[in-house]
Amino acid sequence: MLIPDNIHPKNSIYYNGAIILEILYKKRKINLLDLYIELKKIKDITFPVFLLCIDWLYLSEIAILKDGSVELCS
């Protein structure tokens, strides 16, 4: 669930995906693990939740994964 009603909104995939988008707007293209490291500097997040956020951004056609890198869709 993107916006659950039983947990704090800052723990949602929607919120964490927005933080990932902020990083992607600055970097445009970044290695998947480097993106996780950058995100960890901003917010304490587990790798499985990070991957769920990346999946959501991919399925929403906001970000694409190419050769181990994440970049914004044009």
C-alpha positions in Angstrom: 0.0 0.0 0.0 1.4 3.3 -1.0 -0.3 5.4 1.7 -1.3 3.1 4.5 -3.6 4.3 7.2 -2.0 2.3 10.0 1.6 3.6 10.0 3.2 7.0 10.1 3.2 8.6 6.6 7.0 9.1 6.7 7.3 5.3 6.6 5.3 5.0 3.4 6.6 4.0 0.0 5.1 7.2 -1.4 7.0 9.5 1.0 10.3 7.6 0.6 9.9 7.5 -3.2 9.6 11.3 -3.1 13.0 11.5 -1.3 14.5 9.3 -3.9 13.1 11.6 -6.6 14.9 14.6 -4.9 18.2 12.7 -5.2 17.5 11.7 -8.8 16.6 15.3 -9.8 20.1 16.4 -8.6 22.1 13.4 -10.0 19.9 12.6 -13.0 21.6 9.1 -13.2 23.1 7.2 -10.4 24.2 3.6 -9.6 21.5 1.7 -7.6 23.8 1.1 -4.6 25.1 4.7 -4.6 21.5 5.9 -4.6 20.8 3.8 -1.5 23.9 5.2 0.2 22.7 8.8 -0.6 19.3 8.0 0.7 20.7 6.5 3.9 22.4 9.8 4.6 19.0 11.6 4.5 16.7 8.9 6.1 17.2 5.6 7.8 15.6 3.1 5.5 15.9 -0.6 5.0 17.1 -2.0 1.6 13.8 -3.9 1.0 11.8 -0.8 1.5 14.2 1.1 -0.8 13.6 -1.6 -3.5 9.8 -1.3 -3.1 10.2 2.5 -3.7 12.3 1.9 -6.8 9.7 -0.6 -8.0 7.0 1.9 -7.5 8.9 4.6 -9.4 9.6 2.1 -12.2 6.0 1.0 -12.4 4.8 4.6 -12.4 7.2 5.3 -15.3 9.0 7.9 -13.3 12.4 6.2 -13.2 14.1 3.5 -15.2 16.8 1.0 -14.4 19.6 0.5 -17.0 22.8 -1.4 -16.5 22.7 -1.1 -12.7 21.9 2.6 -12.7 18.7 4.4 -12.0 17.7 7.5 -14.0 14.6 9.6 -14.5 12.5 8.9 -17.5 12.5 11.6 -20.1 
